[in-house]
Amino acid sequence: MAPGIHELRESIDHIDRQIVRLLAERLELVKRVGEIKRGHGLNVHDPVRERDLLDKVAKAAPEPLSPEMAERIFQCIIHESRNLEQRYVTALSGTKPNP
């Protein structure tokens, strides 16, 4: 018998928990990158790296995920990652962030 809506939603919830856990792991790595960038005097924003990442994600998107959908999702992930990295680097340096 095919799974019902309840079982399908449980599977979705399980995947969602995995996604959240992986996002948290990614953000921990973002903080570590921020430490290295700060130590080398590099900017948080790296538009070349971001474009490269978006291109890779779009090319790697399997059906039914379209390249455009994957890119939009990762634009949000990058935006939030950059914000966290900036706040983290600012906190490390002991300066106040720009409003």
N, C-alpha and C positions, 0 to 999 in steps of 0.2 A: 504494500500500500504506500502511496506517495505521502510524504510528510505534510502535515497540516500547517495552517498559519502559525499556530503556537510554536511548533518545532522549528519552523523557518525563522521566526522572530528570535527564538533562543539562540539559534546559530548566528544570526546577525548580531545579537548582543554580545556573544562570545568574541566575534571578530572585532566589534567595536572596542571591547576591553583590550584586545591585543593591539589595536591601532593606537589607543591612548597610551599604553605602556611603551610602545615603540616611539611615539612622539616624545614622551618624557626622556627616554634614552637619547634621542636625537638632541634634545635641548640641553642635556648634560654635556654632550660633545660640543655643542655650540658655545657653551660657557668656557670650555677648555680652549677652543679656538680663539675666543675673545681674550683669554689670558695671554696666549702666544702673540696675537696681534698687538696687544697693549705692550708687551715686552719688546716687540720689534718696531713699535711706532707706526703700525699699519692702521688704516681706516677700517671701521666695522663694515661699512658698505663696500662691497666688491661687485660692481655691476657685471664684469666679465664672468666671474664665477657664477653669479646668479643666472645669467643668460645660458651658460654652458649647462648648468643643472636643469633648467627648464627644457632645453633642447633634448637632453638625455632622457628626461622623464617622458616627454612627448613621444619620443621614438620607441621607448620601452613599453608604452601603454598597450596592454592586451585587451581584446574585446571582452566585454562590451564597453570598457573604458576607452573613450576616444582620446586622441592626443590633446585636443583642446580642453577636455574636461580634466585630464591629468595636469595640464599646465595651470589651469585656474586653481585647482586644489593646492598645487605646490607654490603658486604665487602667495596664497594665504599663509602657508607654512613658512615660507621664506620671510614674509613680512613680520610674522610673529617671532620668528627666530632672530631676526635682525633687531627687533625691539628689545627682546630679552638680552641679547648680546650687548646692546648699547647700555641698557640699565646696569648690567653686570660689570661692564668695563668702567662705567662711571662710578659705581660703588667701590670698585677696587682702587680707583685713583683718588677717591675721597672728594671729588668735585660734584657740584650740583649739575643735574642735567639741564640742557637748554629747554625752555618752555615750548 
